[in-house]
Amino acid sequence: MPRVVLARRARKGFDEAPARVHRAIEDAIDALELGAVTGERLRGGLASLFRIRVDDWRILYERRPDGALRILRIAHRSHAYRSDPR
């Protein structure tokens, strides 16, 4: 099972998310920890990142060389891809 680490920016994004999607985001992160979700690889300049869709929110993460998954950003889809979260 991969270890999942949340970046400070991701924690802030989670706190800003509406309460109605908190549980769904937590479920997606739990699924990542269990290895059940792989996400979809992004394209272009963010090609080394993956995303998981949760309602109108996105979880952007990267796979680290040590096998850990680092969640870089949790944001509304209108803001998720505006800048490189790394």
C-alpha positions in Angstrom: 0.0 0.0 0.0 1.4 3.4 -1.0 2.0 6.0 1.7 0.0 9.2 1.0 1.4 12.6 2.0 -0.6 15.9 1.8 1.3 19.1 0.9 0.4 22.2 2.9 -1.3 23.6 -0.1 -3.5 20.5 -0.5 -4.6 20.8 3.2 -5.5 24.4 2.6 -7.5 23.4 -0.5 -9.3 20.7 1.5 -10.3 23.2 4.2 -11.6 25.6 1.5 -13.7 22.9 -0.1 -17.4 22.9 0.7 -18.5 20.6 3.4 -20.6 18.6 0.9 -17.5 17.3 -0.8 -15.3 16.8 2.2 -16.4 13.2 2.7 -15.9 12.4 -1.0 -12.4 13.8 -1.0 -11.5 11.8 2.1 -12.9 8.7 0.4 -10.8 9.3 -2.7 -7.6 9.8 -0.5 -8.5 6.6 1.4 -8.8 4.7 -1.9 -5.4 6.1 -3.0 -3.9 4.7 0.3 -5.4 1.3 -0.5 -4.1 1.4 -4.1 -7.6 1.2 -5.4 -7.5 4.4 -7.4 -4.8 5.3 -9.9 -6.1 8.5 -11.3 -5.6 9.9 -14.7 -2.3 11.2 -16.0 -2.3 14.9 -17.0 -0.8 16.3 -20.2 1.5 19.0 -21.3 3.6 20.7 -18.7 1.9 18.8 -15.9 2.4 15.4 -17.5 4.2 14.0 -14.5 1.1 14.5 -12.3 -2.1 12.6 -11.9 -5.6 13.7 -11.0 -8.7 12.4 -9.4 -12.1 14.0 -10.0 -14.3 14.5 -7.1 -17.5 16.4 -8.1 -16.2 19.8 -9.4 -13.0 19.4 -7.3 -9.7 17.9 -8.4 -7.0 16.1 -6.4 -3.6 16.5 -8.1 -0.8 14.2 -7.0 2.5 12.8 -8.0 4.1 9.5 -7.6 7.4 9.8 -5.7 10.5 7.5 -6.4 10.1 6.0 -3.0 6.6 4.8 -3.9 4.8 7.4 -1.8 2.0 9.5 -3.3 2.2 13.2 -2.6 -1.0 15.2 -3.0 0.0 18.6 -4.2 -3.3 20.4 -4.6 -7.0 20.0 -3.9 -8.9 22.7 -5.7 -12.0 23.5 -7.7 -11.6 22.6 -11.3 -11.6 26.2 -12.3 -8.4 26.8 -10.3 -6.7 23.4 -10.2 -4.6 23.7 -13.4 -3.8 27.4 -13.4 -0.2 27.0 -12.2 2.2 24.2 -11.6 1.6 22.9 -8.0 5.1 21.5 -7.6 
